[in-house]
């Protein structure tokens, strides 16, 4: 192997070479300490570790920022000043980093330095004016200090980033004492903002106002760009027994179709879900009796019917088939269902309509015949003025004992509700 060597002659040249080696060694040591400090700071979870990192690289902004974050998390009054000092050191070492200035702003605010808080937040805004998070932070600083300029920055943040829309509405509702016209004027009339206002109203149980405002939004927007908001509100409305509003929201969220006052999939064309059915879909209770399946060989209309196969002696061995339906309070409706039976039974089946809010029975159909080709049962009723939801359920008819033998098959199809 050939060797490469350099001959150094003369004292000045030798001194220069030695100086170069010293400088390179110093720079290498400095870089090693800097890298070590940076690595420690990114993984540090205690004050001791960040203190070590800061001592190794006092001019590293990442290290000082990490130290500030650790001291901030202790929530100890003695550490608040240290946290502020670390964040300010990070900002001083990286003056064009908006994140460092936001941290300084928060730390100054916690220390009671209102003017310094605003100044640091404004510096962050100057560095990153198009970032929603910065607009939001600056707007909140101004809001807490009673500056009317806050509204513009909060509005901009809400317009550009959906995560700030509901919090922005919450702030404006507080600012304007829940006066919707003032809130809408402050934040704008975009569909996304109006949806966020609806979410606030739903959370505060103002369902009538929320429904009215929701229906003011363009239907195309509700069906396409606001489905997430619709479904978030739908579950709350459903749990609050606001069935009409909940159905509108589930339709806009793409979960179901149809209008208020209609059976969902009365012909079982979309099948049924044994588990995980959405609100307003057919619900099948757990259990072994009867066996339930979709039949496409025997049906009244369309492609399918629902087949129930019984073989039990016990009245309690009965899986309920039911559906919640949103309706208009105080209105008259006619329920109808087609059935076919091949049963050996002392008592058969019927449909029962109940008030979903109270569980009280409103009406029921006549019992099914034990042996029948396609026949129809029906019931006319008036919805109580106090509810907008009914439940249609299949039930045993005239079964007054714990022993009610039933054996055979029942097919259901073309179930409807008309006003």
VEXDRENMI-173453 format. One record per atom (N, C-alpha, C): x, y, z. Coordinates in steps of 0.2 Angstrom, whole numbers, plus 2048, in hexadecimal, padded with zeros to 3 digits. Atoms other than C-alpha are relative to their C-alpha. Layout:
BEGIN
XYZ;...
***
This chain:
BEGIN
8047FA800;800800800;804806800;7FC7FA801;8078117FB;7FE805806;8017FC7FA;80981E809;8008077FD;8007F9802;805831808;803804806;7FD7FC7FB;80F83D812;8018077FE;7FE7F9802;812850813;806802805;7FA7FE7FC;822857818;7FF808802;8017F97FE;821867822;807803802;7F97FD7FE;830872823;7FF807802;8017F97FE;83288282C;7FC801806;8047FF7FA;82C88883D;7F98037FF;8077FD801;81E893837;7FB7FB7FD;804805803;81788582D;7FD7FB805;8028057FB;81787983B;7FB803805;8057FD7FB;80F886847;7F98017FD;8077FF803;80188983A;7FD7F9800;803807800;7FE876838;7FD7FE807;8028027F9;7FD87484B;7FA804802;8067FC7FF;7F188384C;7FA7FD7FD;806803803;7E687B83F;7FD7FA803;8028067FD;7E686B848;7FC802806;8037FE7FA;7E1874858;7F98027FF;8067FE802;7D387D84F;7FB7FB7FE;804805802;7CC86E847;7FE7FC806;8028047FA;7CC864857;7FB804805;8047FC7FC;7C4873860;7F98007FD;807800803;7B6874853;7FD7F9800;803807800;7B4861853;7FD7FF807;8028017F9;7B2861866;7FA804801;8067FC7FF;7A6870865;7FA7FD7FD;806803804;79B867858;7FE7FA803;8028067FC;79B857862;7FC802806;8047FE7FA;795860872;7FA8037FD;8067FD803;788869867;7FB7FA7FE;804806802;782859860;7FD7FC806;8028047FA;782850870;7FB804804;8057FC7FC;77885E879;7FA8007FC;806801803;76C85E86B;7FC7FA800;8038067FF;76984C86C;7FD7FF807;8038017F9;76784C87F;7FA804800;8067FB7FF;75B85B87E;7F97FD7FD;806803803;74F852872;7FD7FA803;8028067FD;74E84387D;7FF801808;8007FE7F9;74F84C88E;7F9800803;8078007FD;74084989A;801803807;7FF7FE7F9;7488518AA;8048077FF;7FC7FA800;7508628AF;8077FF800;7F88017FF;76185A8B3;8027FF7F9;7FE801806;7628548A1;8018067FB;7FF7FA804;75E864899;805805802;7FB7FC7FE;76986D8A4;8077FE7FE;7FA803803;77786289E;8018027F9;7FF7FE807;77386588C;8018077FF;7FF7F9800;77287888F;807802801;7F97FE7FE;783878897;8057FE7FA;7FC803806;78A86E888;8008057FA;8017FC806;78387A87B;7FB806801;8047FB7FE;77D88A882;7FD8047FA;8037FC805;77A892871;7FC7FC7FB;805805804;770883869;7F9802801;8087FE7FF;75E88A867;7FC7FA801;8048067FE;757878867;8017FE807;7FE8027F9;760874877;7FC805805;8037FB7FC;75A88487F;7F8800800;807800801;748882878;7FD7FA804;8028067FD;74787087F;801801808;8007FF7F9;74D876890;7FA804803;8067FC7FE;73F883890;7FA7FC801;806805800;73287688C;8007FC807;8008047FB;73886B89A;7FF804807;8017FC7FB;7388798A7;7F9803800;8077FD800;72787F8A1;7FB7FA802;8048067FE;72086D8A4;7FF7FF808;8008027F9;72486D8B7;7FA804803;8067FC7FD;71687A8BB;802803807;7FE7FD7FA;7218808C9;8028077FF;7FF7F9801;7228938CC;8078017FF;7F97FF800;7358928CF;8037FF7F9;7FE802807;73788A8BD;7FE8057FB;8037FC805;72D8978B4;8058057FD;7FB7FB802;73B8A48B3;8057FC7FC;7FB803804;7478978AD;7FE7FE7F9;803802806;73B8918A0;8008067FB;8007FA804;7398A3899;8078017FE;7F97FF802;74C8A5899;8037FC7FB;7FE805805;74F89588F;7FD8027F9;8037FE807;74289A882;8038067FD;7FD7FA802;7498AB881;8077FF7FD;7FA802803;75A8A487E;8007FD7F9;802803806;753899871;7FF8057FA;8027FB805;74B8A8868;8068047FE;7FA7FC802;75B8B2869;8057FC7FC;7FC804804;7658A4861;7FD7FE7F9;803801807;7598A1853;7FA8057FF;8057FA800;7508B2851;7FB8007FB;805800806;7468AD841;7FC7F9801;8048067FF;73E89D849;7FA803804;8067FD7FD;72C8A284C;7FE7FB806;8018047FA;72A893858;803802806;7FC7FE7FA;737899864;7FC807803;8037FA7FE;72E8AA864;7F97FF803;8068027FD;71D8A2868;8017FD807;7FE8027FA;725899876;801806805;7FE7FA7FC;72C8A987D;7FA804802;8067FD7FF;71B8B187B;7FC7FD806;8048047FB;7128A4885;804801807;7FC8007F9;7208A4893;7FF807803;8017F97FE;71F8B7894;7F9801803;8078007FD;70C8B6896;7FF7FD807;8018037FA;70D8AA8A4;804804806;7FC7FC7FB;71A8B58AD;7FD807801;8047FA7FF;70E8C48AC;8038067FC;7FD7FB804;7188CD89F;7FB8017F9;805800805;7098D2894;8038047F9;7FE7FC805;7128DF889;8057FB7FC;7FC805803;7208D2886;7FD7FA7FC;804806803;7148C4882;7FD8027F9;8027FD807;70C8CF874;8068017FB;7FA7FF805;71D8D486D;8037FA7FD;7FD807802;7238C286C;7FB7FD7FB;805803804;7138BC864;8008047F9;8007FC806;7148CB857;8067FE7FC;7FA803804;7268C5853;7FE7FA7FC;802806804;71F8B484F;7FC8017FA;8047FE806;7128BB844;8038037FB;7FC7FD805;71E8C583B;8047FB7FC;7FC805803;7288B6837;7FC7FB7FC;804805803;71A8AA833;7F98037FF;8077FE800;70A8B482E;7FB7FC7FD;804804803;7038A7824;7FE7F9803;8018067FC;703899831;7FA802805;8067FF7FB;6F289783A;801800807;7FE8007F9;6FA89284A;803806803;7FD7FA7FE;7038A284B;7FA806800;8067FC800;6F38AC846;7FC7FF807;8048027FA;6EA8A3854;803802806;7FC7FE7FA;6F88A6861;7FF807801;8007F9800;6F98B885D;7F9803802;8077FE7FE;6E68BA85D;7FE7FF807;8028017F9;6E48B286E;804804805;7FC7FB7FC;6F28BD875;7FC807801;8037FA801;6E98CC86F;7F9800804;8068017FD;6D88C5875;800800808;7FF8007F8;6DE8C2887;802807802;7FE7F97FE;6E48D4887;7FB8057FE;8057FC802;6D48DB881;8018057FA;7FE7FC806;6DB8E1870;7FB7FE7FA;805801805;6CD8E2863;8037FD7F9;7FC803806;6DA8DD855;8007F8800;7FF8077FF;6D98CB85C;7FB7FD7FB;805803804;6C98C7852;8027FE7F9;7FE801807;6D18C9841;8057FA800;7FC805800;6DF8BD846;7FD7F9801;8048067FE;6D48B084E;7FC7FE7FA;804802806;6C98B183E;8047FD7FB;7FB803805;6D88AE833;8027F9801;7FE8077FE;6DD89F83D;7FB7FB7FF;806804800;6CC89883D;7FE7FE7F8;801801807;6CA89A82A;8057FB7FD;7FB803804;6DA892825;8027F9804;7FF8077FD;6DB883832;7FA7FE804;8068027FC;6CC879838;8017FF807;7FF8017F9;6D4875849;7FE806804;8017FA7FC;6D188784E;7F98037FF;8077FD801;6BF889848;7FC800806;8048017FA;6B6882857;803805806;7FD7FB7FA;6C288B864;7FE8077FE;8017F9802;6C089B85A;7F8802801;8077FE7FF;6AD89A85B;7FF800808;8018007F8;6AE89686E;802807802;7FE7F97FE;6B88A6870;7FB8057FE;8057FB802;6AC8B0866;7F9800803;8068017FC;69D8A986F;801803807;7FF7FD7FA;6A58AF87F;8008077FF;7FF7F8801;6AA8C0878;7F98037FF;8077FD802;6988C3871;7FA7FE804;8068027FB;68E8BB87F;7FB7FB7FC;804805804;6888AD872;7FB8047FB;8047FD805;6808BA866;8037FE7FA;7FE804806;6818B0856;8018057FB;7FF7FB806;6808BF84A;807803801;7F97FD7FE;68F8C7853;8067FB7FE;7FB805802;6998B7852;8017FF7F9;7FF801807;6958B4840;8038067FD;7FD7FA803;69A8C683C;807800801;7F98007FE;6AA8C4845;8057FB7FD;7FD806803;6AF8B383E;7FF7FF7F9;802801807;6A78B482D;7FA7FB7FF;806804802;6998AA824;8027FA7FC;7FE806804;6A389C81C;7FC7FA803;8038067FE;69B88B81D;8037FC806;7FC8037FB;6A9884828;7FF804807;8017FD7FA;6A7892835;7F97FF803;8078017FE;694890835;7FF7F9803;8008077FE;69787D838;803800807;7FD7FF7F9;6A2882847;7FC803805;8057FD7FC;69588D84E;7FB7FB802;8058067FE;68987E84D;8037FC805;7FD8057FB;695873856;800803807;8007FD7FA;696880864;7F9800803;8078007FE;683881865;7FE7F9802;8028077FE;68186E866;8037FE806;7FD8017F9;68E86D874;7FD803805;8047FD7FB;68487987D;7F97FF800;807802800;67487087A;7FB8057FD;8057FC804;66C87D86F;7FF7FE7F9;801804806;666871863;7FB8037FA;8047FD805;65887B85B;8048067FC;7FC7FB803;66488A857;8057FC7FB;7FB804805;67187D850;7FD7FE7FA;803803806;665875845;7FE8057FB;8027FB804;65E88583E;8068037FC;7FA7FE804;67088B83A;8037FB7FC;7FD805805;67687B833;7FC8007FA;804800806;66787B827;8018067FB;7FE7FA804;66D88C821;8068007FC;7FA801803;67D88581B;7FE7FD7F9;802803807;67D880808;8017F9801;8008077FF;67886E807;8067FD7FD;7FA803803;68786A7FB;806800805;7FA8007FC;693870808;7FF7FB806;8028057FA;68A866816;8027F97FE;7FF807802;68B85680C;8077FE7FE;7F9801803;69D858806;805802805;7FA7FE7FC;6A9863810;7FF800807;8017FF7F8;6A0863821;7FE7F9803;8028077FD;69D850823;8037FE807;7FD8017FA;6A984F831;7FD803806;8047FC7FB;6A085D83B;7F97FD801;8078037FF;68F855837;8007FA804;8008067FC;69484483E;802801808;7FE7FE7F9;69C84C84E;7FA802804;8067FE7FC;68C855852;7FA7FB800;805805800;68184684D;7FF7FC806;8008057FA;68683B85B;7FE804806;8027FC7FB;684849867;7F8801800;8087FF800;67284D861;7FD7F9801;8038077FF;66E83A861;7FF7FF807;8008027F8;673838873;7FC805804;8047FB7FD;669848877;7F97FF7FE;806801802;65A84086F;7FD8057FB;8027FB805;65984D862;8007FD7F9;800804806;654841854;8008037F9;8017FD807;64F84C846;8068037FE;7F97FD801;65F856847;8057FB7FF;7FB805801;669847849;8007FD7F9;801803807;66283F839;8028047FB;7FE7FB805;66584F82F;8087FF800;7F9800800;67784E835;8037FA7FD;7FD806803;67A83C831;7FF7FF7F9;801800807;67383E820;8058057FD;7FA7FC803;67F84D81D;8077FD801;7F98047FF;68D842824;8017FA7FC;800806805;689835817;7FF7F9803;8028077FD;684827823;7FA7FD7FE;807803802;67282581E;7FE8057FA;8047FC805;66682C811;7F9801802;8088007FF;654831810;7FF806804;8027FA7FD;64A83E819;7FD7FF807;8048017FA;64284182A;7FA7FD7FF;807803800;63383682D;8007FA7FB;800805804;639828822;8047FA803;7FC8067FE;63F816825;8067FF7FC;7F9800803;651813821;8007F87FD;800807803;652804815;7FB7FB802;8068047FE;6417FD817;8007FA7FC;800806804;6447F080A;8077FB801;7FA8037FF;6557EA811;8057FF7FA;7FB801806;65E7ED801;807801801;7FA7FF7FE;66D7F280A;8037FB805;7FF8057FB;66D7E3816;7FF803807;8007FD7F9;66E7E5829;8077FE803;7FA8017FC;67C7E6835;7FF7FD807;8018037FA;67D7DA843;803804806;7FD7FB7FB;6897E684C;8028067FD;7FE7FA802;68E7F784A;7FC8047FB;8047FC805;67F7FE841;800807803;8007F97FF;67E811840;7F9802803;8077FE7FE;67081B848;7FB8017FA;805800805;66081A83E;8007FA7FB;800806804;66580A836;7FD7FA804;8038067FD;65D7F983A;8057FD806;7FC8027FB;6637F384B;7FE7F9802;8018077FF;6657E084E;8037FF807;7FE8027F9;6667DB861;8047FA800;7FC8067FF;6737CE867;7FB7FA802;8038067FE;66D7BC869;8007FB7FB;800805804;66A7AC861;7F97FF7FC;807801802;6577AC85E;7FD8077FF;800805806;6517AF851;8068017FC;7FB7FF805;65E7AC844;7FE8067FB;8027FA804;65E7BC839;8058007FA;7FC800806;6647BD827;7FC8047FA;8037FD806;6617C6816;7FE7FA7FB;802805805;6577BC80A;7FF8037F9;8017FD807;6587BF7F7;7FC7FB7FC;804805804;64D7B07F2;7F9801801;8077FE7FE;63D7B57FB;800807802;8017F97FF;6387C77FA;7FA8037FD;8067FD802;62A7D37F8;8018057FA;7FE7FB805;6337E07EE;807801800;7F97FF800;6447E57E9;8047F97FF;7FC806801;6527D87EB;8017FC806;7FF8037F9;6527D47FE;7FA800804;8058007FA;6477D080D;8047FE806;7FC8027FA;64C7CD81F;7FC7FA802;8028077FE;64A7BB824;8027FF808;8008027F9;6477B6836;7FE7F9801;8018077FF;6487A483B;8007FE808;8018027F9;64179E84C;8007F9802;8008067FE;64378F856;801800808;7FF7FF7F8;640793869;7F97FF803;8068007FC;634790877;7FF806805;8007FB7FB;63979F881;7FE8077FD;8027FA802;6317B0880;806805800;7FB7FB7FF;6417B9885;8057FE7FB;7FB802805;64B7B0877;7FE8047FA;8037FC805;6477BE86B;8058067FE;7FB7FB802;6547C9862;7FC8067FC;8047FA802;64C7DA85F;8038037F9;7FE7FC806;64C7E284E;7FD807800;8037F97FF;6497F584F;8048057FC;7FD7FA803;64D806847;7FD806803;8027FA7FE;64C81784E;7FF8057FA;8027FB806;643824842;7FF807803;8017F97FF;644836843;7F98037FD;8077FE802;63283E842;7FF807802;8027FA7FE;62984E843;7FB800806;8058007FA;621851855;7F98027FE;8077FE801;60E851855;7FD7FE7F9;802802807;60D84A843;7FD7F9800;803807801;60283B83D;8047FC7FB;7FC805805;60B82C835;7FC7F9800;803807801;60681B82E;8067FC7FF;7FB805801;61280D830;7FD7FA7FD;802806803;6117FE825;8067FB7FF;7FB804802;61B7EE822;7FD7F97FD;803806803;6197DE817;8047FA804;7FD8067FD;61C7CD81E;7FE7FA7FD;802806803;61C7BB819;8027FB806;7FF8047FA;61B7AD827;7FF7F87FE;801807800;61D79A828;8027FE808;7FF8017F9;61B79883B;7FC7FB803;8048047FB;61578C848;801804807;7FF7FB7FA;612798857;7F9801803;8067FE7FC;60679B865;7FF807800;8017F9801;6097AD863;8068027FB;7FB7FE805;6127B6854;803806802;7FD7FA800;6197C7851;7FC8067FE;8037FA802;6157D984F;805806800;7FB7FA7FF;61D7EA84D;7FD805805;8027FC7FA;61C7F685C;8048077FE;7FD7FA801;61F80985A;800804807;7FF7FD7F9;62681286A;8038077FF;7FC7FA7FF;62C82386F;8077FF802;7F98027FF;63F82286E;802804806;7FE7FC7FA;64083087B;7FE7FD807;8038027F9;635828889;8007F8800;801807800;634816883;7F87FE800;8078027FF;621817884;7FD7FE7F9;802803806;61780D877;7FB8057FD;8047FB803;60E81886A;7FA7FC7FC;804804804;60680B85F;8037F97FE;7FE806803;6077F9858;7FC7FD7FB;804803806;6027EF849;7FC7FA803;8038067FF;5F77E0849;8057FA800;7FB806801;6007CF84C;8007FD7F9;800803807;6067C683D;7FC7F9801;803807801;5FD7B6837;8057FB800;7FB8057FF;6067A683B;8027FD7F9;7FE803806;6057A0829;7FD8057FB;8027FB805;6047AE81B;8058017FB;7FC7FE806;60A7B280A;801808802;7FF7F97FE;60F7C4809;7FA804802;8067FC7FD;6037CF814;803806803;7FE7F97FE;6047E081B;7FD801807;8037FD7FA;6027E782D;802807800;8007F9800;6007F9831;7FE803807;8027FC7FA;5FE80683F;8008077FE;8007F9800;5F881883F;801803807;7FF7FD7F9;5FE82384D;8028077FF;7FE7F9800;602835852;806800805;7F97FF7FC;614839858;7FE805806;8017FB7FA;61384186A;8048077FE;7FD7F9801;617854869;807801804;7FA7FF7FC;625851875;8067FC7FD;7FB804803;63084686A;8018017F9;7FF800807;638846859;8037F97FD;7FD806802;63D834859;7FC7FA802;8048067FF;634823858;8047FA7FF;7FD806801;63A811859;7FB7FB7FD;804806803;63380384E;8037FA802;7FD8067FD;6367F2856;7FB7FA7FE;804807800;6317E0852;7FF7FD807;8018037F9;6297D8861;7FC7FA800;8058067FF;6207C8867;7F9803801;8077FE7FF;60D7CA866;7FD7FB804;8048047FB;6027C4874;8047FB803;7FC8057FC;6107BB87D;800802807;8017FE7F9;60B7BC88F;8037FB805;7FD8057FC;6157AD895;8088007FF;7F9801801;6277A9897;8017FB7FA;7FF806805;62479A88B;7FB8027FB;8047FE806;61E7A087A;8047FC7FA;7FD804806;62379286D;7FF8047F9;8007FD806;62779985C;8057FC7FB;7FC804805;62E78F84D;7FF8027F9;8027FF807;63079383B;8048077FE;7FC7FA803;6357A2830;7FB8067FF;8047FA802;62F7B482D;8058047FC;7FD7FC804;6347BF81F;7FD807801;8027F9800;6337D3820;8028037FA;7FE7FC806;6337DF812;7FC8067FF;8047FA802;62D7F080B;7FD803807;8027FD7F9;62C7F881D;8008087FE;8017F9802;62680A81B;7FD804806;8037FB7FB;62181A825;7FE8067FC;8027FB804;61782781D;7FC805804;8037FA7FC;611838824;7F98017FD;
***
